[in-house]
Amino acid sequence: MRTSARVTAADLDALRIVAPALVIGSVCVVAGGLLAAATASHPAQPTTWASAYLVLVAGASQVALATCQALLARRPVPRPLLLTQVLAWNVGNVAVLGGTLSHVTALVDLGGILLVIALAIAGGLTLRPVQGRTVTLRVFRGLVALLVLSIPIGLWLARLGAS
């Protein structure tokens, strides 16, 4: 059965609830772009990595996760749980960035743990998604899987860079 892809008033309300994640994620994308632009004339591996991380993980992933989560939830996402998720995601990203750039692997590990917690919260809130959002659900689950798989790889790479 084919359903409409229209955005409803309930969808807009759900997107308002996840607005903190959308705003912070968008700021991360802009910050990563500004960092790339500011260092383009003298690129270095740490700043190139940091700008890509800000854009792709801290920014675009956060926006995509929050948008999918809002559109998939049967009921509005509970604000305290969402704020816990947003806090874990963003503190985790700060820890990964700071730990990687300062070669403090314990900080990177803490960041990785916080990112997994944030992804677990996001996944738990969408266990019983609304019907008719098959593509959104596949995108969401694919992104969560990609991020969950990339975290241990990133932790391993941080150890290689620290040695």
C-alpha atoms as one frame of an Amber mdcrd trajectory, in Angstrom:
protein
   0.000   0.000   0.000   1.436   3.353  -1.008   1.123   6.230   1.410   1.554
   9.942   0.996   4.892  11.569   1.768   3.220  14.799   2.898   4.414  16.477
   6.056   1.568  16.795   8.538   0.930  19.228  11.384   1.913  16.440  13.786
   5.212  16.084  11.909   5.887  19.800  12.327   5.146  19.551  16.053   7.536
  16.593  16.323  10.227  18.548  14.471   9.779  21.453  16.898  10.498  19.084
  19.782  13.786  17.952  18.215  14.727  21.545  17.331  17.673  21.627  19.772
  19.331  18.767  17.872  18.523  20.386  14.526  19.994  23.733  15.584  23.137
  22.293  17.190  23.685  19.943  14.247  23.330  22.817  11.795  25.794  24.925
  13.810  28.281  22.016  13.679  27.953  21.821   9.884  28.616  25.556   9.557
  31.495  25.405  12.071  33.106  22.548  10.151  32.746  24.453   6.912  34.226
  27.597   8.437  37.138  25.601   9.867  37.793  24.080   6.445  37.645  27.487
   4.788  39.885  29.122   7.385  42.561  26.443   7.070  42.290  25.769   3.313
  45.428  27.707   2.424  47.514  25.692   4.914  45.689  22.391   5.402  46.900
  20.049   8.103  45.653  16.553   8.873  44.182  17.434  12.314  42.163  20.398
  11.067  41.044  18.563   7.938  39.857  15.652  10.099  38.194  17.993  12.622
  36.288  19.876   9.936  35.074  16.632   8.338  34.092  15.248  11.751  32.163
  18.408  12.629  30.271  18.368   9.342  29.574  14.650   8.998  29.268  13.230
  12.522  28.500  16.094  14.874  26.403  17.989  12.326  24.772  16.162   9.432
  24.310  12.898  11.351  22.681  14.724  14.241  20.276  16.538  11.917  19.408
  13.341  10.041  18.931  11.298  13.220  16.725  13.942  14.846  14.621  14.444
  11.718  14.062  10.716  11.197  13.391  10.226  14.901  10.758  12.968  14.908
   9.040  11.569  11.825   9.097   7.970  13.093   7.893   8.453  16.678   4.275
   7.458  17.322   4.105  10.021  20.110   6.180  13.150  20.576   9.645  12.344
  21.864   9.692  12.948  25.646  11.664  16.157  26.173  13.865  14.889  29.076
  14.874  11.826  27.071  15.559  13.914  23.977  17.669  16.364  25.977  19.624
  13.446  27.460  20.215  12.125  23.953  21.269  15.540  22.612  23.550  16.121
  25.593  25.165  12.665  25.260  25.638  13.126  21.508  27.176  16.568  21.748
  29.337  15.998  24.833  30.452  12.765  23.180  31.440  14.631  20.031  33.316
  17.275  22.030  35.167  14.488  23.870  36.053  12.693  20.622  37.250  15.922
  18.999  39.189  17.084  22.053  40.650  13.677  22.807  41.705  13.053  19.225
  43.317  16.460  18.772  45.116  16.261  22.151  45.976  12.528  21.805  44.119
  11.598  25.009  42.593   8.228  24.155  40.642   7.987  27.432  38.727  11.105
  26.378  38.070   9.613  22.943  36.819   6.428  24.639  34.481   8.433  26.883
  33.176  10.236  23.811  32.581   6.939  22.026  30.620   5.599  24.997  28.461
   8.737  25.085  27.795   8.464  21.348  26.661   4.843  21.753  24.361   5.899
  24.625  22.836   8.616  22.436  22.304   6.143  19.587  20.720   3.621  21.977
  18.276   6.287  23.180  17.453   7.273  19.594  16.953   3.649  18.584  14.834
   2.904  21.635  12.510   5.784  20.878  11.788   4.392  17.413  11.250   0.692
  18.167   7.592   0.933  17.157   7.593   3.509  14.360   4.537   4.994  12.701
   3.229   3.063   9.717   3.914   4.256   6.187   7.387   5.671   6.778   9.364
   2.747   5.391  12.010   4.837   3.622  12.523   7.051   6.669  12.853   3.977
   8.871  15.417   2.396   6.536  17.447   5.612   6.383  17.334   5.925  10.175
  18.333   2.312  10.846  21.060   2.465   8.194  22.502   5.633   9.697  22.399
   4.207  13.227  24.103   1.015  12.011  26.772   3.003  10.152  27.477   5.139
  13.208  27.520   2.186  15.616  29.975   0.351  13.351  32.173   3.412  12.857
  32.605   4.159  16.576  34.920   1.206  17.362  36.835   1.897  14.155  37.284
   5.508  15.246  38.424   4.403  18.699  40.981   2.077  17.129  42.229   4.801
  14.768  42.562   7.222  17.708  44.875   4.704  19.380  46.975   4.426  16.219
  47.262   8.213  16.018  48.187   8.525  19.707  51.106   6.110  19.420
